[in-house]
């Protein structure tokens, strides 16, 4: 997907942190996978379009990790973003390809962004994925884009959504759909959590 690389100023701001609980494992998972592939910080950073110092901060969980940047890193390492999800418990073998029990969801927290994703789809082998995003107060995904299409339903809070140059404020019960190739961004300017049910095709994570 077309995602802008962070400028030096962006990275300096990112390094200050977003004040949210970070997933303490995601940076370590990136570092572990990079080393397993025999790749240097400079190699992966160059392929992802970010600086070496920024990637080092990401691996140490001391810098914000926007969704688009994680996608670039995943591409550079040859994996899908779902590789970084925490693995949920597996249900009975006879249902796990169809059903995801509430306690078995795979999840991913974007370091410093205050955005968490819960994967509701049993797997990513089909034509679409279903997930719930929890967007904490002050969180902002930043602009990014990718192939495919997506739609969503706001189930809690007030969502700020940008699609291209247009801005929308969506409340509980409001829904939306757009081409994922358009630059898009979501944020929470309120005091409470925002929850959004997303359908994305083809699977993005």
KOLTI-428201 format. One line per field, with one value per residue (C-alpha): y, z negated, x. Coordinates in pm, 1 decimal. Layout:
<recs>
py = [Y/...]
pz = [Z/...]
px = [X/...]
</recs>
This chain:
<recs>
py = [0.0/359.0/492.4/800.7/746.5/931.6/1243.8/1317.9/1548.0/1275.9/1030.9/1272.8/1323.4/949.3/877.8/1083.5/818.7/843.7/782.1/450.0/101.7/-53.1/-414.3/-503.8/-793.8/-644.4/-473.7/-788.2/-992.9/-764.6/-790.5/-1168.4/-1214.7/-975.4/-1162.6/-1500.4/-1382.1/-1265.7/-907.1/-594.9/-292.1/-90.6/-350.0/-374.0/-1.7/76.4/-169.3/-26.3/335.3/442.3/538.0/290.7/483.4/473.2/97.5/51.1/249.8/38.6/-283.8/-149.6/-44.1/319.2/472.4/492.6/229.5/343.9/76.3/177.4/154.9/-193.7/-294.0/-170.4/-361.1/-676.5/-646.1/-596.5/-913.0/-1113.3/-1174.2/-1061.1/-831.7/-1115.0/-1264.6/-1003.9/-1083.2/-1253.2/-1605.3/-1667.7/-2000.6/-2245.8/-2383.2/-2744.6/-2879.7/-2943.0/-2571.9/-2365.8/-2316.2/-2165.2/-2023.4/-1786.6/-1789.9/-1453.8/-1571.3/-1706.2/-1391.2/-1303.2/-947.5/-683.3/-353.1/-85.6/50.6/405.2/456.4/350.3/127.0/-241.8/-492.2/-816.9/-1058.9/-1213.0/-1422.0/-1788.2/-1751.6/-1530.5/-1790.0/-1655.8/-1347.6/-1114.4/-1049.4/-934.1/-746.1/-504.1/-197.3/-31.4/326.7/488.6/861.9/1069.1/783.1/850.5/589.5/844.3/823.2/499.5/303.0/-49.6/-264.3/-372.0/-232.1/-197.7/-113.6/-57.2/3.1/223.7/27.4/260.2/621.4/883.8/803.5/1064.4/923.9/1071.6/925.4/1117.7/1487.5/1430.0/1417.3/1246.7/1230.6/903.6/803.5/471.9/296.8/490.5/281.1/347.3/189.2/301.3/181.8/100.4/242.0/589.4/733.7/697.2/769.6/727.1/897.4/937.3/1295.3/1202.4/1104.0/744.3/445.3/412.0/63.2/-14.4/-340.4/-365.9/-586.2/-577.1/-753.1/-902.7/-980.5/-701.2/-846.4]
pz = [0.0/51.6/-287.3/-340.7/-509.7/-838.9/-821.4/-1077.1/-1255.7/-1258.2/-1405.3/-1674.6/-1769.7/-1756.5/-1983.9/-2258.7/-2287.3/-2277.9/-2644.3/-2582.1/-2704.8/-2437.1/-2331.9/-2488.0/-2249.9/-1904.4/-1887.1/-2011.1/-1751.4/-1476.5/-1605.8/-1643.8/-1288.5/-1144.9/-1313.1/-1213.9/-852.3/-900.2/-815.9/-955.6/-1093.2/-796.4/-546.1/-684.5/-754.3/-396.8/-254.8/-478.4/-391.7/-747.4/-928.6/-1115.0/-1439.8/-1405.2/-1343.8/-1644.8/-1858.0/-1728.0/-1816.4/-2169.5/-2202.1/-2266.3/-1953.2/-1800.1/-1538.8/-1286.6/-1100.4/-766.8/-900.5/-1042.2/-698.2/-538.0/-794.2/-741.0/-364.9/-411.9/-623.7/-386.7/-622.8/-651.8/-942.4/-1102.0/-1195.4/-1471.5/-1624.7/-1962.2/-1906.9/-2078.3/-2227.2/-1969.3/-1991.1/-1925.9/-1599.4/-1457.6/-1474.4/-1452.8/-1074.7/-1115.1/-1468.0/-1680.5/-2043.9/-2224.8/-2446.0/-2154.8/-1946.5/-1814.0/-1895.6/-1804.8/-1977.0/-1775.6/-1993.6/-2110.4/-1891.7/-2136.1/-1874.2/-1932.1/-1682.6/-1754.1/-1463.7/-1438.6/-1126.5/-1185.8/-937.5/-653.9/-379.8/-260.2/-55.3/-351.7/-712.8/-1005.3/-1301.6/-1583.4/-1639.9/-1980.1/-1940.3/-2270.7/-2345.8/-2153.8/-1920.9/-1551.0/-1286.1/-1052.2/-677.5/-492.3/-194.9/-53.0/206.7/173.4/12.3/-339.6/-531.4/-894.5/-1163.3/-1467.1/-1773.8/-2049.1/-2075.0/-1803.5/-1516.3/-1317.4/-967.2/-673.2/-321.6/-80.9/-145.9/-307.5/-682.6/-851.0/-1213.5/-1275.5/-1577.2/-1708.1/-1438.9/-1151.9/-884.4/-593.2/-295.6/-68.0/156.4/-53.0/220.9/109.7/-168.3/-487.5/-855.2/-1173.1/-1510.7/-1844.3/-1968.4/-2250.5/-2615.3/-2580.1/-2367.5/-2007.1/-1877.2/-1510.0/-1342.4/-1014.0/-706.1/-476.2/-143.9/-54.3/-401.3/-493.5/-804.6]
px = [0.0/107.9/206.1/419.5/754.8/792.4/1005.8/1276.4/1033.3/768.2/1011.9/1119.9/758.0/692.7/986.2/826.2/553.6/177.9/102.2/-73.8/-1.7/216.2/225.5/559.9/609.8/561.1/901.6/1069.4/884.4/1009.6/1366.5/1340.0/1211.4/1471.6/1755.8/1611.0/1628.0/1986.5/1888.4/2052.2/1870.8/1995.6/1873.5/1519.8/1491.2/1592.8/1341.0/1066.2/1148.1/1231.1/1550.4/1771.3/1727.8/1348.4/1346.8/1574.4/1328.7/1040.8/1223.2/1277.7/911.2/1002.1/848.4/502.7/429.8/164.4/-27.2/122.9/477.6/413.0/283.9/608.2/815.6/609.0/656.5/1031.0/1045.4/824.2/531.5/170.1/82.4/-115.8/223.6/244.3/-94.7/-100.1/-226.7/-556.2/-648.6/-774.1/-1124.3/-1224.7/-1085.1/-1432.3/-1527.5/-1210.5/-1233.1/-1581.4/-1619.6/-1409.5/-1519.5/-1502.2/-1218.3/-1013.9/-968.0/-622.7/-522.7/-269.8/-188.9/-9.7/267.8/203.3/-103.1/-373.0/-534.8/-603.6/-741.3/-926.1/-944.5/-1291.9/-1232.9/-1138.8/-854.4/-732.3/-773.8/-1108.4/-1196.6/-1250.9/-1159.3/-1369.2/-1223.0/-1303.2/-1087.9/-1073.5/-952.0/-858.8/-900.2/-645.2/-550.3/-488.5/-404.9/-238.7/-306.6/-239.8/-374.0/-370.4/-540.9/-902.7/-1215.5/-1347.3/-1659.8/-1739.7/-1999.2/-1942.0/-2051.9/-1924.1/-1810.7/-1764.5/-1527.9/-1338.1/-1283.7/-1096.3/-1120.9/-903.6/-968.1/-1307.4/-1367.5/-1663.2/-1776.6/-1960.8/-2166.1/-2296.2/-2498.3/-2340.5/-2170.8/-1938.8/-1761.4/-1478.7/-1198.1/-891.8/-668.9/-781.6/-569.0/-768.1/-729.8/-931.2/-902.5/-1075.6/-1108.7/-1345.0/-1301.7/-1420.7/-1323.8/-1438.5/-1514.9/-1558.3/-1656.7/-1462.2/-1501.3/-1198.2/-1143.9/-908.2/-767.1/-526.9/-368.9]
</recs>
